[in-house]
Structure formats: C-alpha cells, structure tokens
Amino acid sequence: MRIAFDLDGTLIDSVAHIHEAASRALAELTLPPVDLPTLQSFVGNGLPILVTRLIMHIGAEPSLHQELHDRTLAHYLNTPTDPQSLYPNVVDTLLALRGEGHSLTICTNRPFHAALANLQDTDLLHIFDLVIGGDSLPTRKPSPDMLLATAPDLYVGDSEVDAETAVAANIPFLLFTEGYRKSPVSEIPHTAAFDAWNSFLPLANTIVVGA
C-alpha cells in the first residue's frame, strides 16, 4: 500500500515553530507582532500565502512580502524542530507501516528544504521514500498534482486543503482531527476520521481493503 501524508498539523504540531520564525522576521522589519492563534489560522496553503495573510492582517506594505517570506523561512530553517512537537504515537505508527512493507510519502505545502529539515530534526526522514514540498512542483495543494504524481492508495491530512486535494485526486482521505482544520469535521469531506495515531493502522487497513 502507498500512503501519502501531510506534514504540518498531521505528523508535526509545528505552529509554535512557525510562529517563532515569523515573530523574529516581523521584529527585524519593525512590524507588529501576531499571537500564535492568529498565526495558526494562516497555516495550510504554504508559506507564500501565509505571508500574504500575515501582511494583510497587520496592514503592512505588500512590497515587503518577499523579504518577510525569506526572513521567516531562514529563521525556520535555522531553528531546529523540537522532536517533542511530533504528535503522540506518530513514530511508532510510521515504523509499523514500514515494517508491514508500505511505501510512505510526504506531500506538504511547506517548502521542500523546510520539510526536509523538519523530518531530519525529528528523525523521520529515513522512514519516507519520497518528500514533495510546496515548491517541488509548479503547483501546490489543493491542486491534486502532488498526489497524482505519486498515486497513493490513501492520503492523510488535517485540513480543508488536504481534503480538497484528495477529492480532486479521487483518493481516499483520512482526516486527523487534532490538527489545524478551521471547520467542523462534519463539513470536511473525508473517508474516515481519527483523533489519535494509535488508532491509525486498523482504520487505514479497513479503508483500503474496503475500497
């Protein structure tokens, strides 16, 4: 079985890391700070759109977009990801999947090098066969291109963007409900939902076998 995973809000609770990087960048440019819940509401469509939303929120000049983007990304890359930011039971679940012979892929809107840094810092990189970042292809989610390029049997994510991507690619979608979604679970298209990683394996096997 081939399984593709989103990263932020699905495997890693990375919003504190993103907030720290953005806060440093804003301070360097003498721009107003934003709190963590506000920043979290901007997560989901990749860093360029996050920065666009950030600029609109604080009323900064759009011309600062590239510099704020680059500074935020630099701080993110230069600050190691805390292994404790992994959701509980993620490592055991992924290792069990590998042990069963499944092929695992990351499909994230996070820039490729940032995704690699996340995975290296948390000792997950060796588990995945392929990593596709938001700048790996000409398009990013919710375009289905990432999923179409790898043709997984199942996609796992936490957000409306992930759900839309899976629908566009016509791939079963498992929704992790403890991530960064903005809508009620009932309003997000999904094949099945789960709230803890120790319940993932039997659910995934049921979905794929029943497909």
VEXDREN-2710 file (C-alpha; in Angstrom, 1 decimal):
% VEXDREN-2710
k/r/px/py/pz
1/MET/0.0/0.0/0.0
2/ARG/1.2/3.5/-0.8
3/ILE/0.3/6.2/1.7
4/ALA/0.9/9.9/1.4
5/PHE/0.9/12.2/4.5
6/ASP/0.6/15.9/5.0
7/LEU/3.2/17.2/7.5
8/ASP/2.1/20.3/9.5
9/GLY/-0.8/19.6/11.8
10/THR/-0.8/15.9/10.7
11/LEU/2.5/14.5/11.9
12/ILE/4.1/17.5/13.5
13/ASP/2.4/20.2/15.6
14/SER/4.7/22.9/14.0
15/VAL/2.7/26.0/14.6
16/ALA/4.9/27.2/17.5
17/HIS/8.0/26.8/15.3
18/ILE/6.3/28.8/12.5
19/HIS/5.2/31.4/15.0
20/GLU/8.7/31.8/16.4
21/ALA/10.2/32.2/12.9
22/ALA/7.6/34.7/11.8
23/SER/7.9/36.7/15.0
24/ARG/11.6/37.1/14.5
25/ALA/11.1/38.2/11.0
26/LEU/8.4/40.7/11.9
27/ALA/10.6/42.2/14.7
28/GLU/13.6/42.6/12.3
29/LEU/11.4/44.6/9.9
30/THR/9.9/46.6/12.8
31/LEU/6.4/45.2/12.0
32/PRO/3.7/44.5/14.6
33/PRO/3.7/41.0/16.2
34/VAL/0.9/38.5/15.9
35/ASP/-0.2/36.0/18.5
36/LEU/0.0/32.2/18.0
37/PRO/-3.7/31.5/17.4
38/THR/-3.8/34.2/14.7
39/LEU/-0.7/32.8/13.0
40/GLN/-2.2/29.3/13.2
41/SER/-5.3/30.5/11.3
42/PHE/-3.0/31.4/8.4
43/VAL/-1.5/27.9/8.1
44/GLY/-2.5/25.5/5.3
45/ASN/-1.7/26.8/1.9
46/GLY/2.0/27.2/2.1
47/LEU/4.4/29.8/3.3
48/PRO/3.9/32.4/0.5
49/ILE/0.1/32.5/1.2
50/LEU/0.8/32.6/5.0
51/VAL/2.9/35.6/4.5
52/THR/0.3/37.3/2.3
53/ARG/-2.3/36.7/5.0
54/LEU/0.1/38.0/7.6
55/ILE/0.8/41.2/5.7
56/MET/-2.9/41.8/5.2
57/HIS/-3.6/41.2/8.9
58/ILE/-1.0/43.7/10.2
59/GLY/-1.6/46.2/7.3
60/ALA/2.0/46.1/6.1
61/GLU/3.1/47.1/2.6
62/PRO/2.7/44.3/0.1
63/SER/6.1/45.1/-1.2
64/LEU/7.6/43.6/1.9
65/HIS/6.2/40.2/1.0
66/GLN/9.4/38.7/-0.4
67/GLU/11.7/39.9/2.4
68/LEU/9.3/38.8/5.1
69/HIS/8.9/35.4/3.4
70/ASP/12.7/34.9/3.1
71/ARG/13.4/36.0/6.7
72/THR/10.7/33.8/8.1
73/LEU/12.0/30.8/6.1
74/ALA/15.6/31.5/7.1
75/HIS/14.6/31.6/10.8
76/TYR/12.5/28.4/10.4
77/LEU/15.4/26.5/8.8
78/ASN/18.0/27.8/11.3
79/THR/15.8/26.8/14.3
80/PRO/15.7/23.0/14.8
81/THR/12.4/21.3/15.1
82/ASP/11.7/20.0/18.6
83/PRO/11.2/16.2/18.4
84/GLN/8.5/16.7/21.1
85/SER/6.4/18.5/18.5
86/LEU/5.5/15.2/16.9
87/TYR/2.0/14.1/17.7
88/PRO/1.9/11.1/20.2
89/ASN/2.4/7.7/18.6
90/VAL/3.4/9.1/15.2
91/VAL/6.8/7.4/15.2
92/ASP/5.6/4.0/16.3
93/THR/2.8/4.2/13.7
94/LEU/5.1/5.1/10.8
95/LEU/7.7/2.5/11.7
96/ALA/4.9/-0.2/11.9
97/LEU/3.7/0.8/8.5
98/ARG/7.2/0.5/7.1
99/GLY/7.6/-2.8/8.8
100/GLU/4.5/-4.0/7.0
101/GLY/6.1/-3.0/3.7
102/HIS/4.0/0.1/2.9
103/SER/5.5/2.9/0.8
104/LEU/5.3/6.3/2.6
105/THR/5.4/9.7/1.0
106/ILE/5.2/13.3/2.3
107/CYS/3.0/15.7/0.3
108/THR/3.2/19.1/2.0
109/ASN/2.8/22.7/1.0
110/ARG/5.8/23.5/3.3
111/PRO/8.9/24.4/1.1
112/PHE/10.9/21.3/0.3
113/HIS/14.0/22.2/2.3
114/ALA/12.0/23.2/5.3
115/ALA/10.2/19.9/5.1
116/LEU/13.5/18.0/4.9
117/ALA/14.7/20.0/8.0
118/ASN/11.6/19.0/9.9
119/LEU/12.0/15.4/9.1
120/GLN/15.7/15.3/9.8
121/ASP/15.3/17.1/13.1
122/THR/12.6/14.7/14.2
123/ASP/14.4/11.6/12.9
124/LEU/11.6/10.8/10.4
125/LEU/13.4/11.3/7.1
126/HIS/14.6/7.7/6.8
127/ILE/11.1/6.4/7.1
128/PHE/9.8/8.1/3.9
129/ASP/10.5/7.0/0.3
130/LEU/9.8/10.4/-1.2
131/VAL/9.2/14.0/0.0
132/ILE/7.3/16.5/-2.1
133/GLY/7.3/20.1/-0.9
134/GLY/5.2/23.1/-1.9
135/ASP/8.0/24.3/-4.3
136/SER/8.8/20.8/-5.7
137/LEU/6.1/21.1/-8.5
138/PRO/4.7/24.1/-10.4
139/THR/1.5/23.8/-8.3
140/ARG/0.8/23.2/-4.6
141/LYS/-2.2/21.8/-2.8
142/PRO/-5.2/21.9/-3.3
143/SER/-4.0/21.1/-6.8
144/PRO/-4.0/17.3/-7.0
145/ASP/-0.7/17.2/-8.8
146/MET/1.3/16.0/-5.7
147/LEU/-1.0/13.1/-5.3
148/LEU/-1.3/12.3/-8.9
149/ALA/2.5/12.2/-9.2
150/THR/2.8/9.5/-6.6
151/ALA/-0.6/7.7/-6.9
152/PRO/-1.1/6.8/-3.3
153/ASP/-3.8/4.4/-2.2
154/LEU/-4.6/6.8/0.7
155/TYR/-3.9/10.3/1.7
156/VAL/-3.7/11.5/5.3
157/GLY/-4.1/15.1/6.4
158/ASP/-5.7/17.5/8.9
159/SER/-7.2/20.4/6.9
160/GLU/-9.8/21.6/4.4
161/VAL/-6.9/22.0/1.9
162/ASP/-5.9/18.3/2.3
163/ALA/-9.5/17.2/1.9
164/GLU/-9.9/19.3/-1.3
165/THR/-6.7/17.8/-2.6
166/ALA/-7.8/14.2/-2.0
167/VAL/-11.2/14.9/-3.6
168/ALA/-9.5/16.4/-6.7
169/ALA/-7.2/13.4/-7.0
170/ASN/-10.1/10.9/-6.3
171/ILE/-8.1/9.3/-3.5
172/PRO/-9.5/8.1/-0.1
173/PHE/-8.8/10.6/2.6
174/LEU/-8.2/10.0/6.3
175/LEU/-8.7/13.2/8.4
176/PHE/-6.6/13.7/11.5
177/THR/-9.0/15.8/13.6
178/GLU/-6.4/17.3/16.1
179/GLY/-4.5/19.4/13.6
180/TYR/-5.2/22.8/12.1
181/ARG/-8.6/22.5/10.5
182/LYS/-10.9/25.6/10.6
183/SER/-14.2/23.8/10.0
184/PRO/-16.2/21.2/11.9
185/VAL/-15.3/17.7/11.0
186/SER/-18.7/17.1/9.5
187/GLU/-18.1/19.9/7.0
188/ILE/-14.8/18.5/5.7
189/PRO/-15.0/15.7/3.0
190/HIS/-13.3/12.6/4.3
191/THR/-13.5/8.8/4.0
192/ALA/-12.9/8.4/7.8
193/ALA/-11.6/10.5/10.7
194/PHE/-9.3/9.7/13.6
195/ASP/-8.1/11.7/16.6
196/ALA/-5.1/9.6/17.8
197/TRP/-2.3/8.0/15.9
198/ASN/-2.5/4.7/17.9
199/SER/-5.8/4.1/16.1
200/PHE/-4.5/4.8/12.6
201/LEU/-3.3/1.3/11.4
202/PRO/-6.5/-0.7/11.8
203/LEU/-8.5/2.2/10.3
204/ALA/-6.2/2.6/7.3
205/ASN/-6.3/-1.1/6.6
206/THR/-10.1/-1.1/6.8
207/ILE/-10.4/1.8/4.4
208/VAL/-8.0/0.4/1.7
209/VAL/-9.3/-3.2/1.9
210/GLY/-12.9/-1.9/1.6
211/ALA/-12.1/0.5/-1.2
END
